[in-house]
Amino acid sequence: MSMEQQWNMEPAKCMALTVQLMQGRICPVTGSDEEADGFYQELGRFAQDPVIHELLESGSFELVDVGDDIFAYKRSMDQHRLLIVANMNKEEAAFRGDGITGGQKMVSVYPDTVPSEAMRLRPYEAFAVLING
């Protein structure tokens, strides 16, 4: 896959991770791109986890950050919180997320994403973090 083809996949992955989780469901995607298929399979497995599934189906929804670049929200239920953060821009963007460092990264557009309280998000970087407690 060329660098340009990979670059074009990042916005689609970012939108899938943010919008589908916001709606509480994961839509199957078909295609022949190996990298994209792997991401969507990971996203599907993530949504099938019993805790995540319950959060997506019944958890309360709260916007955390909505700006020109960042779109972040939480789904909460009982002692679990699922934080979804996305840079919806082709430029880097700053994000500050209190309590995110202790969470477990569940799925991300970029496999090497390391969530932290103050981060520079790459273009179309998006991830979900499960925070317990």
N, C-alpha and C positions, 0 to 999 in steps of 0.2 A: 504494500500500500504506500502510495506516495505521501509526502508531507502535506500536500494540499488536500488530498482525500482525507487524511486523518484530521486535519484542521476542520474540515467540513462536518465531521462526525461529532465534534465536541458540543456545538450548540444543540444538536438533536438529543444527545445524552443528557445535557443539562436540563433541557425542557422536560424530558421524560421523567427524570428523577424528581424534579420539583412539582410539576403540574399533576402527574399521576399520583404521587404520594399525597398531595394536597386534596385530591378528590377521593382518596382512600381506596384506590384500586390500581392495578397494574394491567395495562393492555399488552397482549402478546404482539411481538413485532417479528415479521418474517423478512428474510433477506439472505444474501450470500456472503456478506462481509464478515469474516471470521472474528475480527476484533469487536465489531458492533454486536454480533450474536453473543459473544462471551459476556459483554456488559449487560445485555438484556436478560440473559440467563441468570446472572448474578442478581440483578434487580428482582427477577421473579422469585428466586430462592429466598431473598431477603424478605419479600412480602409474605412468604409462606411461613416464616417463623411465627410460632403462636403468639408471642408477646407483641411483635411488630404488627401482625395481622389484627390483633385486638385494638392496638393503638390506632391503626388506620381506619378500622371499621367504626369504633366507638369513642375514641379519644377526643377530648376537647381540642379545638383549633385556636391558636393564638398567633397573630403576626408579631414578629420580633423586630424586623428591620425591613422597611420598604423604602428604597431610594432609587436614584438614577441607575445604579449598578447592582446593588445587593437586594436580594429577595430572601428573607429568612423567616421561618415560622416553626412553631412547636405543635406537636400533638401530645397531649398528656392524659394519663389515666392512672389512678392509684399512685404508686411510687415511681412510675416510669414516665420518662419524657423522651420524645424523639425530636431532635432538632435537625431541621433541614436548612442548609445554607447554600445559596447559589449566587455566583457572579454572572449576571445575565448580559454581560458586555464583552466585547472583544479586547478590552484593555484590562490591565490589572486593577484591583480594587481592594481597599482596606476593609477589614471586618473585625469587630470586637465582640466576643461572645463569652460572657461570664459563666463559669462553671463547666465549660466545654472540655477542658483539659482532662478531667476525670472520666469522661465518657468513652464509650467504645465505638470506634468508627465501624459502621455497618456496611456501607456501600459508598462508592465515590466514582466520579467521572475519571479522575486521574488516580491510578492505583497507588501512587506514592504520596497522596495527601496525608498530612499529619495535622489534625485539628488542634488548635491552640487558642488561647484567649485573645491574642492579638495576631492577626495573620494578614498576609498579602495574598489575595486569591488570584490565581492565574485566569486568563480569559476562559470563560464558560466553565470554570471550576465549580462543581457542586458535590455535596456529600451529605450523608445522614449520620448522626451520632446518637446513640442510645445512652441516656443518663439515668441511672437508678438512684433512688434515695430522695 
